[in-house]
């Protein structure tokens, strides 16, 4: 899976799961302040990401991330680690 398809999947999950506007899901968007996601939404996001991407997501690490771009970076690294493991 290439980087662009990972980013597209993450963004699609955010739009579909949380009824966000696609134009609002940009790398600099803050998860809590801009997209208004709370900790329960964070748990829902983890479940959706694990299901869609087939990668185990550490909930403590993901919940520390502040922006959509940080989520992209975190998951790209997790997927790369899984591929090289």
Backbone as CSV, one residue per row, in Angstrom:
resi,resn,N_x,N_y,N_z,CA_x,CA_y,CA_z,C_x,C_y,C_z
1,UNK,0.857,-1.168,0.000,0.000,0.000,0.000,0.908,1.238,0.000
2,UNK,0.715,2.115,-0.985,1.568,3.293,-1.058,1.089,4.392,-0.104
3,UNK,1.935,5.370,0.086,1.669,6.434,1.059,0.386,7.182,0.738
4,UNK,0.183,7.511,-0.528,-1.024,8.260,-0.904,-2.290,7.482,-0.584
5,UNK,-2.296,6.176,-0.823,-3.516,5.414,-0.520,-3.752,5.308,0.980
6,UNK,-2.681,5.288,1.774,-2.841,5.284,3.232,-3.486,6.597,3.677
7,UNK,-2.972,7.703,3.176,-3.521,9.017,3.529,-4.979,9.116,3.101
8,UNK,-5.291,8.664,1.890,-6.675,8.710,1.407,-7.598,7.879,2.291
9,UNK,-7.147,6.704,2.715,-7.977,5.853,3.579,-8.215,6.509,4.936
10,UNK,-7.169,7.080,5.510,-7.312,7.756,6.803,-8.312,8.900,6.687
11,UNK,-8.152,9.704,5.655,-9.051,10.848,5.462,-10.486,10.390,5.222
12,UNK,-10.657,9.324,4.448,-12.005,8.806,4.176,-12.656,8.300,5.461
13,UNK,-11.879,7.640,6.303,-12.403,7.169,7.591,-12.878,8.354,8.421
14,UNK,-12.074,9.405,8.484,-12.465,10.590,9.256,-13.756,11.204,8.715
15,UNK,-13.862,11.316,7.401,-15.060,11.901,6.779,-16.271,11.012,7.024
16,UNK,-16.132,9.725,6.770,-17.274,8.806,6.867,-17.711,8.553,8.309
17,UNK,-16.764,8.282,9.181,-17.096,7.912,10.559,-17.622,9.079,11.386
18,UNK,-17.126,10.273,11.095,-17.455,11.414,11.950,-18.236,12.502,11.223
19,UNK,-18.712,12.161,10.023,-19.551,13.063,9.231,-18.905,14.435,9.060
20,UNK,-17.622,14.412,8.707,-16.877,15.645,8.476,-16.916,16.000,6.995
21,UNK,-16.713,17.262,6.701,-16.606,17.710,5.317,-15.206,17.361,4.812
22,UNK,-15.102,16.799,3.603,-13.778,16.443,3.085,-12.790,17.610,3.100
23,UNK,-13.261,18.810,2.833,-12.379,19.973,2.829,-11.837,20.348,4.196
24,UNK,-12.468,19.846,5.253,-12.005,20.127,6.615,-10.903,19.174,7.062
25,UNK,-10.797,18.036,6.394,-9.818,17.016,6.779,-8.526,17.271,5.998
26,UNK,-7.720,18.156,6.552,-6.441,18.544,5.956,-5.347,18.295,6.990
27,UNK,-4.093,18.134,6.553,-3.028,17.790,7.498,-2.917,18.714,8.705
28,UNK,-3.164,19.991,8.517,-3.001,20.924,9.641,-4.227,21.013,10.547
29,UNK,-5.309,20.330,10.202,-6.526,20.365,11.027,-6.262,19.704,12.375
30,UNK,-6.611,20.412,13.439,-6.454,19.873,14.791,-7.656,18.985,15.102
31,UNK,-7.367,17.810,15.611,-8.415,16.817,15.839,-9.471,17.314,16.819
32,UNK,-9.048,17.876,17.915,-10.004,18.301,18.945,-10.603,19.677,18.642
33,UNK,-9.757,20.640,18.379,-10.227,22.005,18.221,-10.955,22.238,16.899
34,UNK,-10.393,21.768,15.792,-10.972,22.041,14.475,-12.034,21.021,14.075
35,UNK,-11.755,19.742,14.322,-12.688,18.689,13.901,-13.638,18.280,15.018
36,UNK,-13.393,18.803,16.207,-14.252,18.574,17.374,-14.399,17.094,17.741
37,UNK,-13.288,16.362,17.642,-13.279,14.958,18.043,-12.888,14.878,19.514
38,UNK,-13.620,14.084,20.276,-13.291,13.912,21.689,-12.626,12.552,21.895
39,UNK,-12.370,12.185,23.141,-11.652,10.933,23.414,-12.454,9.706,22.981
40,UNK,-13.770,9.748,23.082,-14.583,8.621,22.595,-14.482,8.499,21.083
41,UNK,-14.463,9.632,20.392,-14.253,9.611,18.944,-12.884,9.023,18.628
42,UNK,-11.904,9.337,19.476,-10.568,8.787,19.286,-10.565,7.270,19.344
43,UNK,-11.327,6.714,20.266,-11.423,5.254,20.365,-12.120,4.678,19.128
44,UNK,-13.170,5.343,18.663,-13.850,4.903,17.439,-12.903,4.971,16.246
45,UNK,-12.078,5.999,16.211,-11.103,6.143,15.131,-10.104,4.989,15.155
46,UNK,-9.641,4.620,16.328,-8.698,3.509,16.454,-9.303,2.225,15.898
47,UNK,-10.531,1.928,16.279,-11.203,0.712,15.799,-11.318,0.737,14.277
48,UNK,-11.737,1.868,13.725,-11.911,1.982,12.273,-10.575,1.849,11.544
49,UNK,-9.530,2.461,12.076,-8.213,2.379,11.440,-7.674,0.956,11.479
50,UNK,-7.816,0.290,12.610,-7.341,-1.092,12.715,-8.078,-1.988,11.728
51,UNK,-9.376,-1.796,11.622,-10.181,-2.620,10.719,-9.814,-2.350,9.257
52,UNK,-9.704,-1.095,8.893,-9.466,-0.715,7.501,-8.032,-0.965,7.046
53,UNK,-7.061,-0.672,7.918,-5.659,-0.763,7.522,-4.985,-2.053,7.972
54,UNK,-5.641,-2.799,8.852,-5.074,-4.061,9.304,-3.815,-3.900,10.131
55,UNK,-3.736,-2.823,10.868,-2.560,-2.574,11.693,-3.017,-2.306,13.121
56,UNK,-2.258,-2.798,14.077,-2.567,-2.561,15.493,-2.174,-1.137,15.832
57,UNK,-3.091,-0.407,16.454,-2.842,0.988,16.808,-2.781,1.104,18.326
58,UNK,-1.682,1.644,18.830,-1.549,1.873,20.265,-2.419,3.068,20.638
59,UNK,-3.434,2.811,21.450,-4.408,3.864,21.758,-3.788,5.054,22.474
60,UNK,-2.853,4.809,23.370,-2.231,5.926,24.095,-1.454,6.829,23.145
61,UNK,-0.739,6.210,22.217,0.030,7.000,21.256,-0.889,7.787,20.336
62,UNK,-1.911,7.136,19.801,-2.802,7.819,18.863,-3.547,8.960,19.541
63,UNK,-3.972,8.763,20.771,-4.734,9.803,21.465,-3.876,11.023,21.816
64,UNK,-2.549,10.881,21.736,-1.654,12.019,21.978,-1.478,12.898,20.740
65,UNK,-1.844,12.376,19.590,-1.645,13.126,18.351,-2.604,14.301,18.287
66,UNK,-2.140,15.387,17.712,-2.916,16.630,17.716,-3.565,16.960,16.369
67,UNK,-2.939,16.568,15.263,-3.445,16.973,13.947,-3.650,15.762,13.034
68,UNK,-4.378,15.993,11.964,-4.576,14.950,10.952,-3.222,14.540,10.373
69,UNK,-2.344,15.504,10.139,-1.014,15.200,9.610,-0.215,14.292,10.528
70,UNK,-0.341,14.487,11.836,0.347,13.614,12.791,-0.219,12.201,12.734
71,UNK,-1.518,12.075,12.509,-2.130,10.748,12.354,-1.570,10.083,11.098
72,UNK,-1.476,10.834,10.000,-0.900,10.298,8.760,0.507,9.755,9.023
73,UNK,1.343,10.570,9.646,2.735,10.195,9.901,2.823,8.969,10.804
74,UNK,2.039,8.964,11.865,2.031,7.851,12.814,1.662,6.540,12.119
75,UNK,0.609,6.575,11.304,0.148,5.339,10.671,1.055,4.895,9.530
76,UNK,1.650,5.834,8.819,2.629,5.447,7.791,3.774,4.700,8.450
77,UNK,4.256,5.199,9.586,5.354,4.542,10.303,4.932,3.170,10.811
78,UNK,3.712,3.062,11.338,3.219,1.772,11.845,3.113,0.754,10.714
79,UNK,2.631,1.195,9.561,2.513,0.282,8.419,3.887,-0.104,7.886
80,UNK,4.810,0.838,7.829,6.163,0.543,7.360,6.844,-0.452,8.292
81,UNK,6.639,-0.287,9.585,7.218,-1.201,10.569,6.655,-2.608,10.390
82,UNK,5.367,-2.692,10.126,4.731,-3.993,9.929,5.289,-4.683,8.682
83,UNK,5.549,-3.911,7.641,6.054,-4.476,6.391,7.478,-4.987,6.563
84,UNK,8.306,-4.260,7.317,9.703,-4.664,7.482,9.898,-5.693,8.586
85,UNK,8.876,-5.927,9.386,9.000,-6.880,10.501,8.906,-8.310,10.028
